[in-house]
């Protein structure tokens, strides 16, 4: 497959983009008076529905990670091969919008965290002691490159910092089929596919240039499987336990790891991160656009800190790509319904 490029009609070079913050849930990016171009990749159409309200269309699309955008017919629209769509008709797509002016319809793109990365840092002196989240193995993926998705716990102040140690990550990964060779013949995923495992990753930095990456046993998973990921600190053993369970068949893998500072104290994790890692750099004919065609999200997230923190997550509900963040009565557990990660056509605030 090839990723479609954006195409705007010459008389519609500046489409109106707005948001609907008064509505609960994701704040969709609205592109007024635009619909999918006749020459777009209609093979990425997920489905179409009739007699929907706009609110119903947004809720339907929000619940399906395959869907990255849709167009909603307000009056009527004439599409490719003289198809006539009527008010309330909705067509849902994966991929990047290829749009043209159409006065009878509006397009809506699902919002996502800028750069496909999002993190929450606990207050100084506080730290995360557990994180659990669910994610669905994608249906629509590039077969040409790697992709990685994870929830993780990190020391330091977030991505890009020169932290004192690495991150604990429950990593979902896709590998393309490997080229034939004796060195790859024994690899458990030499034939390609989705797999998941718990990992510890330290990319290094100036204070600690040593790089390290190791993990627990891998588990093959299939598109549509729901994975439940838990990273928990066990005070008795002063270690972390990562457990990933496939709720579809109850298979699971675990990875215990002890991460300590020079003093021997257990290393605190005060940054909670969510990331969809961008694909490998261009090589062997691959380009930056060799990407997943659908969005990815983490949902049913519960993260706990060691000590009560009244302002934990207080501004999260203003983010357009996050649904329903709330703090427990004892101010130690942060609950988030969903966080969306992918590379949209436009970003909030840009």
C-alpha positions in Angstrom: 0.0 0.0 0.0 1.0 3.6 -0.4 0.0 6.4 1.8 -2.2 8.9 0.1 -1.1 12.6 -0.1 -3.4 15.4 0.9 -5.1 17.0 -2.0 -7.2 20.2 -1.6 -9.2 21.8 -4.4 -7.7 25.0 -5.8 -10.7 27.0 -4.6 -10.5 25.5 -1.1 -6.9 26.1 -0.1 -7.8 27.3 3.3 -10.5 24.9 4.7 -12.1 25.9 8.0 -10.9 23.7 10.9 -12.6 23.9 14.3 -13.2 21.9 17.4 -16.2 21.1 19.5 -15.0 21.3 23.1 -18.5 21.6 24.4 -19.1 17.9 23.6 -17.8 15.2 26.0 -15.0 12.9 24.8 -12.6 13.4 22.0 -12.6 16.8 20.4 -12.7 16.0 16.7 -11.0 18.2 14.1 -13.7 19.5 11.8 -12.8 20.4 8.2 -15.9 22.2 6.8 -17.1 21.7 3.3 -14.7 18.9 2.4 -15.2 15.2 1.6 -12.9 12.4 0.3 -11.6 12.9 -3.2 -12.7 10.6 -5.9 -9.1 9.6 -6.6 -8.4 8.8 -3.0 -7.6 5.3 -1.7 -11.1 4.1 -1.1 -9.7 0.6 -0.3 -9.1 2.1 3.2 -12.8 2.7 3.7 -13.8 0.9 7.0 -17.6 1.1 6.6 -20.5 3.4 6.0 -23.6 4.1 8.0 -26.9 5.8 7.3 -29.3 8.0 9.3 -26.7 8.9 11.9 -26.5 12.1 14.0 -23.1 13.7 14.1 -22.8 12.8 17.8 -23.5 9.2 17.0 -20.9 9.2 14.2 -18.2 10.6 16.5 -19.0 8.1 19.2 -18.9 5.2 16.7 -15.6 6.3 15.3 -14.0 7.0 18.7 -14.7 3.4 19.7 -12.9 1.9 16.7 -9.1 2.3 16.5 -9.2 1.5 12.8 -11.0 4.7 12.1 -8.8 7.9 11.8 -11.3 10.1 10.0 -14.8 10.2 8.5 -17.0 12.5 6.4 -20.5 13.4 7.4 -23.2 14.3 4.8 -25.2 17.4 5.8 -27.5 17.7 2.8 -26.5 15.5 -0.2 -23.2 14.7 -1.9 -22.3 13.2 -5.3 -19.3 10.9 -5.0 -17.2 8.7 -7.3 -19.1 6.7 -9.9 -22.1 9.1 -9.4 -22.9 7.7 -5.9 -25.5 10.0 -4.3 -25.2 10.2 -0.5 -27.9 11.8 1.6 -28.2 13.7 4.9 -27.0 11.5 7.8 -24.9 9.3 5.7 -21.4 8.7 7.1 -18.3 7.1 5.5 -15.5 6.0 7.9 -11.8 5.6 6.8 -8.3 4.7 8.0 -5.3 6.5 6.7 -4.7 10.1 5.8 -7.5 12.2 4.4 -7.4 13.0 0.7 -10.0 15.8 0.5 -11.8 17.9 -2.1 -14.4 20.7 -1.7 -17.9 19.3 -1.2 -20.4 21.8 0.2 -22.8 19.0 1.3 -20.4 17.3 3.7 -17.9 18.0 6.5 -14.8 15.8 7.3 -13.7 15.0 10.9 -10.3 13.8 11.9 -9.6 12.0 15.2 -7.3 14.0 17.4 -4.0 12.5 18.7 -1.1 13.4 21.0 1.5 15.5 19.1 4.4 13.3 18.1 2.5 10.2 19.2 4.0 10.7 22.7 2.3 11.7 26.0 3.5 11.7 29.6 2.4 12.6 33.1 4.9 13.5 35.8 4.2 13.1 39.5 5.1 15.9 41.9 8.7 16.2 43.3 9.0 13.6 46.1 6.2 11.5 44.8 6.5 8.6 42.4 4.4 6.1 40.5 4.0 2.6 42.0 1.9 0.9 39.4 0.3 1.4 36.0 -2.2 -0.8 34.2 -3.7 -0.2 30.8 -5.3 -2.1 27.9 -4.6 -1.9 24.2 -5.9 -3.7 21.1 -3.6 -5.3 18.6 -4.0 -3.3 15.4 -5.9 -4.7 12.4 -4.3 -2.4 9.7 -0.5 -2.2 9.7 2.3 -1.5 7.2 3.9 -4.7 6.2 7.2 -2.9 5.4 8.5 -1.6 8.7 8.5 -1.9 12.5 6.2 -0.1 14.9 6.1 0.0 18.6 3.5 0.9 21.2 3.8 1.0 24.9 2.8 2.3 28.3 5.9 2.8 30.5 7.3 4.2 33.7 10.3 6.4 33.6 12.6 8.3 36.0 13.4 11.9 35.4 11.1 14.6 34.0 9.9 13.0 30.7 11.1 12.2 27.3 14.3 13.7 26.2 15.7 14.2 29.7 19.1 12.9 30.7 17.6 10.6 33.4 19.3 8.5 35.9 18.0 5.2 34.5 15.8 3.5 31.9 12.2 2.9 31.5 9.9 -0.1 32.2 7.9 -0.7 29.1 5.1 -3.2 28.1 5.9 -3.2 24.4 3.6 -4.2 21.6 5.6 -4.6 18.3 5.1 -5.5 14.7 7.9 -7.2 12.7 7.9 -7.7 9.0 8.9 -11.1 7.7 12.7 -11.4 7.9 14.9 -12.2 5.0 16.0 -15.8 4.8 19.3 -16.4 6.6 20.8 -18.7 9.2 21.1 -15.9 11.7 17.3 -15.3 11.7 16.1 -18.8 11.2 15.8 -19.4 14.9 14.1 -16.1 15.7 10.6 -16.8 17.1 9.1 -14.1 14.8 11.1 -14.7 11.7 7.9 -15.1 9.7 6.7 -11.7 10.9 3.7 -10.6 12.9 2.6 -8.9 16.2 4.2 -9.8 19.5 4.4 -8.3 23.0 6.8 -8.5 26.0 7.9 -6.6 29.1 11.1 -4.7 28.6 13.7 -2.5 30.4 15.2 0.1 28.1 18.0 2.6 28.9 19.0 4.7 25.9 21.9 6.2 27.7 22.8 9.9 28.1 25.8 12.1 29.1 25.8 11.2 32.8 25.3 7.5 32.0 26.3 6.7 28.4 25.8 2.9 28.8 22.9 1.7 26.7 20.9 -1.3 27.7 17.8 -3.1 26.5 16.6 -6.4 27.8 13.3 -8.0 28.5 11.2 -11.0 29.4 9.7 -13.7 27.2 7.8 -12.7 24.1 4.2 -13.7 23.3 2.7 -13.8 19.8 -0.6 -12.0 19.5 -3.2 -11.5 16.7 -5.0 -8.4 15.3 -8.0 -7.7 17.5 -6.6 -9.2 20.7 -7.1 -7.1 23.8 -3.9 -7.0 25.9 -4.0 -6.0 29.6 -0.6 -4.6 30.8 0.5 -4.2 34.4 3.7 -2.7 35.8 3.8 -2.9 39.6 6.4 -2.2 42.3 6.8 -4.9 44.9 8.1 -3.4 48.0 9.1 -6.7 49.7 11.5 -7.7 46.9 12.3 -4.1 45.9 11.6 -5.0 42.3 9.2 -4.3 39.5 7.0 -6.9 37.9 5.6 -6.5 34.4 2.7 -8.8 33.4 0.9 -8.8 30.0 -2.2 -10.9 29.6 -4.1 -11.6 26.4 -7.7 -11.4 27.5 -8.8 -13.2 24.3 -7.1 -16.5 25.3 -5.7 -15.8 28.9 -2.1 -16.4 27.7 0.4 -14.2 29.6 4.0 -13.3 30.0 5.8 -11.8 33.0 9.1 -10.0 33.5 10.5 -9.2 37.0 13.3 -6.7 37.1 15.2 -5.0 39.9 16.2 -1.4 39.1 18.3 0.4 41.7 20.3 3.5 42.1 24.0 3.7 43.1 23.0 3.8 46.7 21.2 0.5 46.3 17.8 2.1 46.8 15.0 1.2 44.5 14.9 3.6 41.6 11.8 5.8 41.7 9.6 6.2 38.6 8.0 9.6 38.6 7.0 9.9 34.9 4.3 7.9 33.3 4.6 7.7 29.5 2.6 6.5 26.6 4.2 6.3 23.2 3.7 5.1 19.6 7.3 4.9 18.4 7.8 6.2 14.9 9.0 3.8 12.3 12.6 3.1 11.5 14.5 5.7 9.4 14.2 5.5 5.6 16.1 2.6 4.3 15.9 0.1 1.4 13.3 2.2 -0.4 11.2 2.8 2.8 10.0 6.3 3.5 8.8 8.1 6.6 5.2 7.6 5.3 5.5 3.8 5.6 3.3 3.8 8.7 0.3 2.3 10.4 -2.9 3.2 8.6 -5.0 3.2 11.8 -4.7 5.0 15.1 -3.8 3.3 18.3 -5.0 4.0 21.8 -4.5 2.9 25.4 -7.7 2.6 27.5 -9.0 1.6 30.9 -5.8 3.2 32.4 -5.3 3.2 36.2 -2.0 4.7 37.5 -1.2 4.9 41.2 1.3 7.2 43.1 2.9 6.5 46.5 1.4 9.6 48.2 -1.8 11.6 47.8 -1.5 14.4 45.2 -4.6 16.6 44.8 -3.5 18.2 41.5 -2.7 14.9 39.8 -4.2 15.0 36.3 -6.1 18.2 36.9 -5.7 19.6 33.4 -6.0 16.3 31.5 -9.6 16.7 30.5 -8.7 19.8 28.4 -6.7 17.6 26.0 -8.6 16.8 22.8 -7.1 13.3 22.5 -7.9 12.1 26.0 -11.2 10.9 27.4 -12.5 11.1 31.0 -9.6 11.6 33.4 -10.5 11.4 37.1 -8.7 11.2 40.4 -9.8 8.8 43.2 -11.1 10.1 46.5 -7.9 9.2 48.3 -6.0 11.2 45.6 -3.6 8.4 44.8 -5.2 6.7 41.7 -5.6 8.4 38.3 -8.1 6.9 36.0 -8.2 7.6 32.2 -10.7 6.1 29.9 -8.6 6.5 26.6 -5.6 8.1 25.1 -5.3 8.2 21.3 -1.9 7.9 19.6 -1.2 8.2 15.9 0.1 10.7 13.3 -2.9 12.8 12.2 -3.0 15.2 9.3 -3.2 18.2 11.6 -2.3 18.7 15.3 -4.1 20.8 17.9 -2.5 24.2 18.3 -0.3 23.9 15.2 
